[in-house]
Amino acid sequence: MSKKVKIAYVCDQCGADYPRWGGQCTSCGEWNTIKEVRLGSVSSERSSRSGYAGSRSEVKLLADVNLTQAERISTGISEFDRVLGGGIVCGSVVLIGGAPGAGKSTLLLQAIANIADRGVQVLYVSGEESLQQIAERALRLKLPAEKIMMLMETSVQRICDVLDEIKPQILIIDSIQVMHTQEADSAPGSVSQVRESASYLTQYAKKHQVSIFMVGHVTKDQSLAGPMTLSHIVDTQVMLGSTDDARFRVLRADKNRFGSVGELGFFAMDSTGLKEVKNPSAMFLNRAEKPSSGSVVTVLWEGTRPLLVEIQALVTECQYGNPRRLAVGFDQNRLAMLLAVLHRHGGVFTAQDEIYANVVGGIKVTETSSDLAIVIGVVSSLKDRIVPHDAFFFGEIGLSGEIRPVANGHARLNDAAKHGFKKAIIPKANVPKNAIKGLQIYGVSTLSEALDIAAEL
């Protein structure tokens, strides 16, 4: 049968498709990144495994769909299971990305060693490292390697042929950027090859109920390399990074069809691999023995659990004509807005001062519950007034100076009480009906009220 080669023009940076070549990508704004790629031959005769042809899909009523709960396989690493939503869902596809040396391969090797030790068949496919290198890593990590099956291959068709023979339940692809498929004629690592290879493996996973982990590379701006469609193809996307001091590793779920988005898992790297951090709040609350002004504690909500972090603020006289406002760990525009509200509704003037704010430990704040703590920290540094170490704050600040409630307030209070905190200034709507033992709670409704109570602590 005659075949026609399909040509597309794709941006190497963001994966945007165009009908013809252009000098600038209108999606990401980069110049000279649009390349011609061959998407393969368009033919009615396709591999039945790829899902384009073969057996026809059956039409079903929504009421007739089987609603049995998806079976999950535990990795034996509770922090990893937490990020995945409770374990590995059979037939799911997980994309794990991170910078070189972050520990992606180490984490996956530790996980499948635990799984294989329980009698579950696993296959580790390496396209970059040799089998000797992986064996040396397993020996260094002191992992049981007797039940882990290894394969060195980069062709997804040949990989699927091996899967048909041995029928494992867990498959590791390290990495998706070096895989290639016969459906695309371009070089491995190109946009079309990454997209077609990921799509091919995903369709196999759904048809044969094989759980697949794909290791992905990142670009210089720490985003996943390859087309944006790669994130849409997979069920779960997690990123493994390190804190600013590089002491700990943080695993974050950016997308999860089977669990919470934004869930965090914490690890410490040592000579024997990644170790779980059971109490991350204690890790981020390693405060100085001598109290200092501008240091306050807040309780964030990350995924499904509270997390206590320290926020530091520094207010100093402006040395030049234009005062700086620098925020590390949260939105700088929000800092400017909070300073404006502080001036208008708190009576604290900071327009002529330089202000620096930082979230200790490299955590990125993505919610608004830290507003009150940031403002208290700024006032503490400005007036050189030390906030007691046993006090914490949370609450969203509105433009009219009101303190708005935040979600999961009771759980935040309980977690702080377990860590020895005695005083809390929180939104009045978050004050629990029943007292919490050992915790004195001040409910506030306005910013000025919160500043008055904080000054008396």
Sequence and secondary structure as in RCSB ss.txt:
>XXXX:A:sequence
MSKKVKIAYVCDQCGADYPRWGGQCTSCGEWNTIKEVRLGSVSSERSSRSGYAGSRSEVKLLADVNLTQAERIST
GISEFDRVLGGGIVCGSVVLIGGAPGAGKSTLLLQAIANIADRGVQVLYVSGEESLQQIAERALRLKLPAEKIMM
LMETSVQRICDVLDEIKPQILIIDSIQVMHTQEADSAPGSVSQVRESASYLTQYAKKHQVSIFMVGHVTKDQSLA
GPMTLSHIVDTQVMLGSTDDARFRVLRADKNRFGSVGELGFFAMDSTGLKEVKNPSAMFLNRAEKPSSGSVVTVL
WEGTRPLLVEIQALVTECQYGNPRRLAVGFDQNRLAMLLAVLHRHGGVFTAQDEIYANVVGGIKVTETSSDLAIV
IGVVSSLKDRIVPHDAFFFGEIGLSGEIRPVANGHARLNDAAKHGFKKAIIPKANVPKNAIKGLQIYGVSTLSEA
LDIAAEL
>XXXX:A:secstr
   EEEEEEEETTT  EESS  SB TTT  BS EEEEEEEEE S   GGGTSSSS      GGGS      EE  
S HHHHHHHTSSEETT EEEEEE TTSSHHHHHHHHHHHHHHTT  EEEEESSS HHHHHHHHHHTT   TT EE
EE  BHHHHHHHHHHH  SEEEEE GGG B TT  S TTSHHHHHHHHHHHHHHHHHHT EEEEEE B TTSSBS
S THHHHHSSEEEEEEE TTSSEEEEEEEEETTS TT EEEEEEETTEEEE S HHHHHT   SS  TTEEEEEE
EETTEEEEEEEEEEEEE SSSS  EEEESS HHHHHHHHHHHHHHH    TTEEEEEEETTS    SSTTHHHHH
HHHHHHHTT    TTEEE  EE TTSBEE  TTHHHHHHHHHHTT  EEEEEGGG  SS  TT EEEEESBHHHH
HHHHHH 
